Amino acid sequence: MEYKILDKGFLRLVDMMGDDYAAVKAARVSYGKGIKTPEKDRNLIFYLMEHGHETPFEHIVFTFHVKAPIFVARQWFRHRIGSFNEASLRYTELKDEFYIPDHVRKNVVEDKQKAIRVDDEQLKQKALDLIESSIENSYKVYKELLEMGVAREMARIVLPMSSYTQFYWTVNARSLMNFLNLRADSHAQWEIQQYALNIANIFKEKCPWTFEAFLKFAYKGDLLKGGE
């Protein structure tokens, strides 16, 4: 499964261990039981979610390959219950790939976490022109430093946070649900919301019972319920 995100990013599900039944089996091992009927197994998942018995969901594990701007990755890496491996700019040269937004947002005075899109076309175009020219200049300097023989680990210090990076993220379903609570929400930055919404699509397809129970009993955000 792969989704194109932003202008040059992507989200790929590259591996998975377990499904809804993995949580069922993990929960029932306490009583020496296993799979029963689909109705009883689904009801168990709903019971676990409703009553906050979340450890069985740790037995469902996803591995994603992500390409995202560095500022998105840095927000993502704050979700520490998971494993990350990121591409290194010490060993590889950065390609000419940067996130160029198609809109501009301004902060809302009443809510520091909220930003709204700018309708003023003149302001928008001026801001986007400044962003693009700054990125082009940074990459030009980066290439010049490399051509001078400056080490990649030093040349990279001039690169902007809009540079694209790639990483692998292995995460269990319990931690994935925590990610969705925080990032599939209108208070999260718009760019990381786009990744979260597509992670939710994968989660829903691969673990439909768990996803349904999560939305009903544990989801604290607003985007997955049609909030924005």
C-alpha positions in Angstrom: 0.0 0.0 0.0 1.4 3.4 -1.0 0.0 6.9 -0.8 1.5 10.0 -2.4 1.6 12.8 0.1 2.3 16.6 -0.2 4.2 17.5 -3.4 7.0 14.8 -3.3 6.4 12.7 -0.2 5.0 9.2 0.3 3.8 6.7 2.8 4.3 3.0 2.2 3.2 0.0 4.3 6.2 -2.4 3.7 5.6 -5.0 6.4 3.0 -6.1 9.0 2.7 -8.7 11.7 -0.7 -9.6 13.1 -4.2 -8.3 12.6 -7.4 -8.0 14.6 -7.1 -11.7 15.5 -3.6 -11.1 17.0 -5.2 -8.9 19.6 -8.0 -11.4 20.2 -5.5 -14.3 20.8 -3.2 -12.2 23.0 -6.2 -11.2 25.2 -7.6 -14.7 25.5 -4.3 -16.4 26.3 -5.0 -15.3 29.9 -7.8 -17.9 30.0 -6.1 -20.5 27.8 -8.5 -19.7 25.0 -8.1 -18.6 21.4 -10.2 -17.7 18.4 -14.0 -18.2 18.7 -16.6 -16.9 16.3 -16.3 -13.6 14.3 -19.1 -12.1 16.4 -17.5 -13.0 19.7 -14.0 -12.0 18.5 -15.2 -8.6 17.3 -17.1 -8.0 20.6 -14.0 -8.8 22.5 -12.0 -6.1 20.7 -14.8 -3.6 21.4 -14.8 -4.6 25.1 -11.0 -4.2 25.3 -11.1 -0.8 23.7 -14.0 0.5 25.7 -12.4 -0.5 29.0 -8.9 0.6 28.2 -7.3 -2.9 28.0 -4.8 -1.8 25.4 -1.8 -4.2 25.7 -3.3 -6.9 23.4 -3.1 -4.3 20.6 0.7 -4.2 21.0 0.8 -7.6 19.2 -0.2 -5.9 15.9 2.9 -4.3 14.3 3.2 -2.1 11.2 6.4 -1.1 9.4 6.1 2.0 7.2 8.5 3.6 4.7 8.0 7.4 4.9 9.3 10.2 2.8 8.5 13.6 4.4 10.0 17.0 5.0 12.5 17.2 7.8 10.2 19.4 10.0 7.4 16.7 9.7 9.9 13.9 10.6 11.1 15.8 13.7 7.5 16.1 14.9 7.0 12.4 14.1 10.1 11.3 16.0 8.6 12.7 19.2 6.4 9.6 19.2 9.1 7.5 21.0 7.3 4.2 21.4 8.4 2.9 18.0 11.6 2.2 16.1 13.0 4.7 13.5 15.8 4.4 11.0 16.4 7.5 8.9 18.5 8.2 5.8 21.8 9.8 6.7 23.1 13.0 5.1 26.6 12.2 6.4 26.8 9.3 4.0 24.6 10.4 1.1 24.2 13.6 -0.9 20.9 15.3 -0.6 18.9 15.3 -3.9 17.2 18.5 -5.1 14.0 17.6 -3.3 12.2 20.2 -1.1 8.7 20.7 0.1 7.2 23.7 -1.7 3.7 24.4 -0.3 0.8 25.4 -2.5 -0.7 27.7 0.1 0.3 29.9 3.1 -1.1 29.9 6.6 -1.2 32.5 9.3 -1.4 31.9 13.1 -4.7 32.5 14.9 -4.1 34.9 17.8 -6.6 33.1 20.1 -5.0 29.6 19.5 -1.3 29.3 19.2 -1.7 25.7 17.8 -4.1 26.8 15.1 -3.2 28.3 11.6 -5.5 29.2 8.8 -5.0 29.6 5.1 -4.4 33.0 3.7 -6.8 34.3 1.1 -4.8 37.3 0.1 -3.3 36.2 -3.2 -0.7 39.0 -3.3 0.6 38.0 0.2 0.5 34.3 -0.6 2.5 34.7 -3.8 5.1 36.9 -2.2 5.5 34.5 0.7 5.8 31.4 -1.6 8.3 33.3 -3.8 10.5 34.0 -0.7 10.3 30.4 0.4 11.3 29.1 -3.0 14.1 31.5 -3.5 15.5 30.8 -0.1 15.4 27.0 -0.8 17.1 27.4 -4.2 19.9 29.5 -2.6 20.5 27.1 0.2 20.8 24.2 -2.1 23.1 26.1 -4.4 25.4 26.8 -1.4 25.2 23.2 -0.4 26.4 22.0 -3.8 29.2 24.6 -3.9 30.4 23.4 -0.5 30.5 19.8 -1.7 32.4 20.8 -4.8 35.0 22.6 -2.6 35.5 19.3 -0.9 33.7 20.2 2.3 32.4 17.0 4.1 28.8 16.1 3.6 28.3 16.2 7.4 29.3 19.9 7.4 27.8 21.0 4.0 24.3 19.9 5.2 24.2 22.6 7.9 23.0 25.1 5.3 20.0 23.0 4.2 16.4 24.1 5.2 13.9 22.1 7.2 11.9 21.7 4.0 14.4 19.2 2.8 12.9 15.8 2.2 14.1 12.8 4.3 13.2 9.2 4.3 12.8 6.8 7.3 11.4 3.5 8.4 8.9 3.5 11.3 8.0 0.2 13.0 5.1 0.7 15.5 2.6 -1.4 17.3 -1.1 -0.6 17.0 -1.4 0.8 20.5 1.2 3.4 19.7 -0.2 4.0 16.3 -3.5 4.9 17.9 -1.7 7.4 20.1 -0.2 8.9 17.0 -3.6 9.2 15.4 -5.0 10.8 18.5 -2.4 13.6 18.3 -1.8 14.0 14.6 -5.1 13.2 13.0 -6.5 16.3 14.7 -7.0 19.8 13.6 -4.6 21.1 16.2 -1.7 19.2 14.5 0.3 20.9 11.7 -1.5 20.5 8.4 1.4 18.7 6.7 1.6 15.9 9.3 -2.1 15.6 9.3 -1.9 14.4 5.7 0.3 11.5 6.7 -1.8 10.7 9.7 -5.0 10.5 7.6 -3.4 8.0 5.3 -2.0 6.0 8.1 -5.6 5.8 9.3 -6.7 4.5 5.9 -4.2 1.7 6.1 -5.1 0.9 9.7 -8.8 0.7 8.8 -8.1 -1.7 5.9 -5.8 -4.0 7.8 -7.5 -4.0 11.2 -11.2 -3.0 10.6 -12.5 -4.1 14.0 -9.8 -2.5 15.9 -10.1 0.7 13.9 -13.9 0.8 14.4 -13.5 0.3 18.1 -10.8 2.9 18.3 -13.1 5.5 16.7 -16.0 4.6 19.0 -14.2 4.5 22.3 -10.7 5.9 22.3 -10.2 8.4 19.5 -9.6 11.9 20.9 -9.1 13.9 17.7 -11.6 15.3 15.3 -10.4 14.7 11.7 -11.3 11.0 11.5 -14.9 11.8 12.5 -15.4 14.4 9.9 -14.4 17.3 12.1 -12.5 19.3 9.5 
